[in-house]
Amino acid sequence: MAASMDDLPTPILVDILSRLSDSTDLACCRLASKTLTSVSRDVRSITLFCSSDRYLRSISPEFQALITPFKTLIVNNIHLLSKTLNSLSLIVERPLRDGDGDGYDDSDDLYLTSVDFVAQWLPKIDQGLRSLSISDNWSQSCWRRSGVLGLISSCCNNLLNLELKNAWLSMEGLKPMPMLTSLTLEFIRLDDEDLSRVNKFFPSLQMLNLIGVGGLKEPKIHLLNLKTCQWTVSNAPLSLTIDAPILVKLQLKCVQPKYLFLKAPSLSIFDLSVENTIDEIEMHRFLNLKSFRMESFDLRSIVRAFPDGRQVEQLVVEEPKWSDEFREMVDFASLMCCFPNVKTVVLGPLVSFELAQSFELENPDCMFGWRRLKKLRLYFLLSEMNIASSFISFILNRSIAVSDVEVLIHSDVVDHIGNCIISKCMRDFPKIRWKLGIWKEGQEDSWTGNGI
């Protein structure tokens, strides 16, 4: 006789039900058998998801009486699981209406960061809760200033992970949360223009994600325990400061701050994207930086400000957009001098274009080179085909240890041109493994074969 789910040990059933991504699936399981109904009350993690379709049916006169309001669904599920729940995610699908959810909505049926609403259920699970995520409806929350942070900090003494998205957050009533190790704020209007209260009230943070957080002027991240940080900044802040002594991984994307200060001596992985130019960059020495990606309209300024790139083993260099505006371009001598010990190099299409246009101007007697370089990836535009092979030779003649080269040609280039380039390079450098691919804006790279 075939075994059923009812025959599985209770701990395994609880674990399976806790992994369901939506409460609708959990409700279906409750209806499947008495065993699952009983076990479902021991579920430790739940995600309550309001889809666009569900919301539109809930406000339709035809279906309104048949649809349980989303806030009622949340309260009911928490009541059933209040004794065991340690992880809760509340998500409103975005957008819900035409216009990508822009504009104001006077209703509050999906205003999930309302203090009055959260106060109905949070005290029932606060002591056991370890992870809380609320993704609000922006059109209902953006014009309502919420004090939910103060409520959460007052109730959830054991919370380790907190995620809040699509809301306007006040810092009033905020209390220290020494147990919190992970904080994500995404598309948030935050009443903390310099992040001083984030630093003060969340001192144990090891992971911090600030993505599209508004209301900042001169923000400073100063967290002694921070190890991982992702920060996507608008064009509003005049300066950015990060002072984190044990920070290991940093992804920083900004537009055009006037001043950037970075002191993170333990940094190992650094991804820096600057859309335009920065007037002043101050970076303290990195003692163990292994991977560095820089994307900027003004790469030369970043290279000049870089304190010491001798530890870097993986280097990615890109430009975000094409511009006819005059500025000093980065050159090979600067890259090779600043990052002399790289083992892997990736040059994006606009960087390859500029370097390919100017490499003949480099001093032919220059002895700078990537002596430890093993793998090279180059992206080419249509206009570079006539000098591509010479450009590749220029790099390889100064990088004697290279074993693998990947060449990606823009999809607009006729196939035989790419094949001709690779064929010539193979003749000139027969000991190297070559790989030919195709790239196109907004699409994943594709390869024409497994290698040549």
N, C-alpha and C positions, 0 to 999 in steps of 0.2 A: 504494500500500500504506500502511495506517495506521501511524503511528509508535507505538512502545511506550516505556515508561519507560526501558527499557534503552538507548534511543537518546539519552537526555538526557546532557549533559556531566556528568562525575563530580562537580564541585563543586556542581552544582544538586541531584543525587541525594542527596549528603551533607547538604545544607541541608534538603531535604524530610524525610529520615529523622530529622534532629536535632529537627524540630518535632513529631514524634509525641508524644502525651500519655501513652502507656503502652507499656511494654516488650512487652506482648502483641502490639501492632500491629507493632512492630519485628520480632518473631519471625515473624509471618506474612509480612512482606516478605522475610525471609531465605529462606523456603520457596518464594517466588514465582519466583525466577530465580537463576542463578549470579552474574549481575552484581550484583543487590541483596545477595546473600550477601557478596560481596567488598567492596562499597561500605559495607555496614553496619558493618564494622570501623573505618571512619573517622569514625563518628558522634561528635560532640563533646558532645552533650547528651542525657540520658536521664532519664525518670521511671519509677520502679518503684512500682507501685500495688497494694496488697493490698486487694481489695474484701471486704466482709462475706461475700458469697456464696463467694468463693474460700477464705476462712478456715474457714467452716463445713464446706465440702467436705473441706478438708485434715485436719480432726479427726474426720470421719465414718468409721466402720469400713468402709463400703461403697466410699468413694472415696479413702481415705487413701493407698493405694498408688499411685494414679494422679496425685496432686498433688505437685509439687515444693515442699518447704518454702520459705517466702518468703525466709528468710535465705540458703538455698542459691542461690535464684534471683538474689539480689543479688550474692553473691560470684561466681557464674558470669558474669553480665553484665559486672561490673567487670573480670574477668580478660580477657574478649574485647576490651574497649574501653580497657584501661589506658594505651595509648600515645597516645590522642587525646582522652580525656574531659576536658572542662573545666567541665561543669555536671552536677550529680547531685541528683535529688530522690527521696527515699524516703518513701512515704506509706502509712499504715495508715488505712483508712476508719473513721470514727467515727460512731455506735457499732457495736460488733461483736456485742453481745448485748443481751438485754432489760435494761431498767433504764438505758439510755443510757450503758452502759459504766462505771457507778458500781461501787464496791467494789474489792476486791483480787483479783488473779489470780496464783496461785503459779507458773504456767508462764512461760517466757521466750522462746517461739518468735517473739513479736512485740515483744520488748524491744529496740528498735533503737538506743537510746542506751547500750547496754551497752558499756563500754570494751573488754572482751574481744572482742566481736563487731566493733566498728568497727576495732580494731587488726588484724583479719584482712585488711582490704581498703584502708584509708585510705593506708598507706605506698606502695601501688602507684600511686596517682594524685595524691599530695599536691602535687608540684611543679607540675603542670599545672592543678590544680583552681582555678577562679576563683569558683565558686558552689556552695554546699552547703546542702541543705534536708532536714531529718529531722523528720517528723511521727510521733511515737511513739504506742504504744497506752497510754492513760492507766492502765487497770486493772493493767497489768504494770509500768509505770514509776513510778507515783506514790509507791510505798513503797520504791523502790530509789534510793538517792542515787548519781548518776552523775558521774564525773569526766571526761566526754567533752570538756568545754571545754578542760581541760588538755591532752588528747591532740591535739585539733584545733589548738590554738595552738602546740604543739610541732612538728607536722608541716607545716601548711599556711601556709608563709611568703608565698605569693602570693594567698591567698584575699581576694576583694573583697566577697563577699556571703555571709552566714550566716543561716540560719533554723532555729530549734529550737522544737518545739511538743510540748506534752503530756508534760512530763518534770520530774524533780527534779534540779537542776543544782548541783553543788558548784563552788566557785571554786578549789579546791586544785590546785596545779600549773599554774595559769594563767600564760601568758607574754604579753608585749606582742605585739599584732598590728597593726603600724603601717600595713599595706596595707589592712586591712578598712575599707570605707566604708559598708557597709549591714548592720545587725543587726536581726533580728526575733526576739523572744521572746514566745511566745503560749501561754497556759495553762501557765505555768512556775512551779514552786516554786524560788526562787532564794536561795542562801545569800550574799546581799549586801544587807543590810537598808538601807543608805544609798546604794547604787549607787556607792560609792567605787571599787571595783575595775573596774566597767564604765568609769568615767571614766578610770581610770589605764591599763588595758590595751588599750582601744580608742580611742586619742586622735584617730584620723583619721575617725571616723564622720561621715558627711554625712546619713545616714538612720537613724533609730532608731524602732522600733515595739515598744512594751511593752504587750501586751494581756493582761489578766488575770494579771499576774505577782504571785505571792504571796511572803510572806516579807519584805516591806518595812515599815519603821517610820517613818523620817524620810528618805525618798529625796531625793537632790539630783542633778539632771542638770547637769553643768558640762562642756560639750564645745565647744571653740573653733571646730570646723569643721562643726558640726551645721547642716543647712539645712532638714530636714524631720523632724517628730516626730509620732507618734501614740501617745498614752498613755491607756490605759483602766485606771483605778485602783480597787481595792476600797475598802471602808470602813475598812480596818485602819490605814493610815498616818495619823499625827497631823499631819504637815505635808508639803507638796510644794514643791520648789524647782526652778526652771528658770533657768539662767544660760547663755545661748547668744548670743553677740554677732552671729552672722550667720544665725541661725535665720529662715527665710522663711515656713514653713508649720507651724502647730501645731494639732493636734486633741487636746484634753484633755477627758477624761470622768472625773469623780470623784463620790464619794458625799457625804462630809461631812468633809473635813479641817478641822482647827481653824485652819490657817494656810496661805496660798498666797502664794508669792513668785515673781514673774515679771519677769525682766530680759532682754528680747529686742528691742533697739531696731530691728532690721532686719525685724521681722515684717510680712508683707504679708497673709497669710490666717490668721485666728484663729477656731477653732471651740471654744467653751467650754461644757461641759455640767456643771452641778453639781446633783445630785439634791435635796439639802436646803440647808442654810445653812452658810456659812463664817464663823467668828468674826472673822478678820482677813485682809484681802486687801491685798497690796502689789504694785502693778504699776508698773514704771518706764515712762517715756514711749515710745510707739511713733512712730518717725519717718516710717514709710511704710505704715501699716496701711490697706489698701484694702477688705478684706472682713472683717466681724465677725459671727459668729453666737453668740448667747448663749441658753442654755436653763437655766432655774433656777427653783426654788421661791421664791428670794429675789432677783429681778432688781434690785430697788432698791439692794441692797448692792453689786452689781457695777457698776451705773451710778455710784454715789457714789465707788467706788474707781477708776474708769476715769480714767487720767491726762490723756488728751487725745484726743478723737475727731474732731477737725477734718479728719483725712486720710481718714476712712472714707467710702467711696462706696456700699458695699452693706451693708445691715443686716438681719439676721434675728433676730426676738425671739420666743421660745417658752417655754412652761412645760411641764414633763414630766408633771404629773399635777394632778388637781383636789384641793384640800384646803380644809377648813373652818377650819383653824387660822389664827388671826389673825396677820397681819403687814402691814407697810406695803407697799402696792402701788406699782408704778412708774406714773408719770403722764406725760402728753404733754409737759409743760413740761420735765421732766427729760430725756426722750429727745431732744427737739428742741434743748435746750441742749447736751447732751453730744455729739450727732452732727448738727451743723447743716448739713453739706454733702453729705449722702447723696443718691445719684441713684436707688437702688433700695431699697425697704423691703418686707419680708415680716413680717406679724404673724400668729402662729399662733392657733389657735382659742381657747385659754384666755386668751391675752393680749388678743385682740380682745374677748373677753367682758368681761374686767375693765375695759378702757378704755372700752368701749361703755356700761358701767354707770355710769361715773364722769365721762365727758367733759363732761356738763352742769355739773359742779362746777368745771370749769376757768374761769379768769377770761376772760370774753368779750372783754375789752380786751387780752388777752395778745398781744403782737406776735411771739412765737416762732413759727417756721414753717420748713418745709423748702423753701427758695426754689429749690433746685436739683433737687428731686425730679422724676424723669421717669416712673418706673414704680412702681406700688403693687399689692401683692397682699394680700388680706384673707381670712381664714377665719372663717366664722360658724357658731355653734351655733343650735339650734332656738329657744332662749329669747330670742334677740336680735332676732328679725325685726321687732318693732314699732319698734325704734329704729335699725335698721341703716342706713337711708337718711340719717337725720339725722347719724349717726356719720360716714358717708362724707363728707357735706357739710362737717362740722366740719374734717376733715383737708384736703380739697381747697381750702377757702377760705383755708387757711394754707399752701398749696403750689401756687403759681401756675404752675409750669412743667410740671405733670404732663400727660403725653400718653397714657399707657396705665394702665388699672386692671383688675385681675383679681379677681373676686369669687367665692369658692368657698363654696357652701352645703352644710350637712350633708345626707347622703343621706336623712335622716328628714323633711326639710322638703318639703312639697308643692310640685310644680314651679311652679304659678302664683304662689306667694309670691315665689320667687326672681325670676321674670320681672317681677313688679310692682315689686320693688325696683330692678332694672336699668332698667325703663322710666322710673321717676321720676328716677333719676340721669341718664339720657340727656337728659331734658327740662331738668334743672337745669344739666348740663354737656355741651352738645351737641358741643363740639370735641374731647372726649376719646374715645379708642377703648376700648370696653368688652368684656370677655370674661367669660362666666358658666361656672362649673364646679361639680363636685360632689366632696366629699371624704368619706371614711369611715375610721374607725380601722383601721390595719393594711392599707390598700389604697392603690394609687396614685391620684393625682388624675385625674379625667376631665373633659373639656370638652364642653359641649353644642353648641358650634359654633366656628368659626374666628375669631369676633369679631363685634362688633355696631357 
